[in-house]
Amino acid sequence: MKTLIITAQPSSKGFVHSIASQYEGTKKTKGDECEILNLYDEENILPFLSFENIREIELPENVKQMQEKISSADELVFIFPLWWGSMPAILKNFFDTVFSSGFAFEYSDGKPTPFLTDKTAKVIITHDAPKWLYFFMGFPVKSLLKKMILGFCGITTTDFITYGSISFLEESKKNKILENITRIALK
């Protein structure tokens, strides 16, 4: 199995990176291929999508490389912090730019055809608010990702996991999260 982990956390000390490293290490221990694509690494930073005619977009080389990595992966894992109830803008721009028409989907006779139907995804989100808050307020990013982005492109989301109050957790609780990440990666 080949896994591509996509992270969107600007701080190198962010817990997102610990989660990604734990997931990657577990997969490699199993003998699987695994790679982390950190959207904040200089070579991965994408300009915001801009065009005059959507059918005439020239894709930068790093977008083509990202699309190749996605194409060759069996599993995509998105790990990011929740900001303002949604994903960081850099991740939204990644979807806007990389999951483009002709690569991730295509419209034919006014109907969408997904192209990434052979892929699964796991979404792992960290946030500082307590988990119960999202129970009462709703969690629109879950529907957005599972149905309107990943599902639209044919990707089946197998896990959607959130970890709350991250900045306030003791190391022992963070270690329990990392143990859980190992179990998730072994599935």
Number of C-alpha atoms within 10 A of each C-alpha: 12 17 26 23 23 21 24 25 21 17 10 10 9 16 19 23 20 16 25 25 17 19 27 22 17 19 21 15 11 11 11 13 15 20 20 17 19 19 18 17 11 8 10 15 15 18 11 13 13 9 10 7 7 10 9 8 13 9 12 12 9 14 19 13 13 16 18 12 17 22 17 13 20 17 23 23 23 21 26 27 25 21 12 8 14 18 18 16 12 19 21 15 16 22 15 14 20 22 20 18 18 12 16 23 18 16 11 8 6 7 8 13 17 19 18 21 16 12 20 20 22 20 20 21 20 22 18 15 15 13 14 10 11 13 9 8 9 11 13 11 14 15 12 15 17 21 16 12 17 23 19 20 24 19 22 20 19 12 14 15 14 15 17 19 12 18 13 12 12 9 9 9 12 18 14 11 15 19 14 15 21 18 12 14 17 12 6
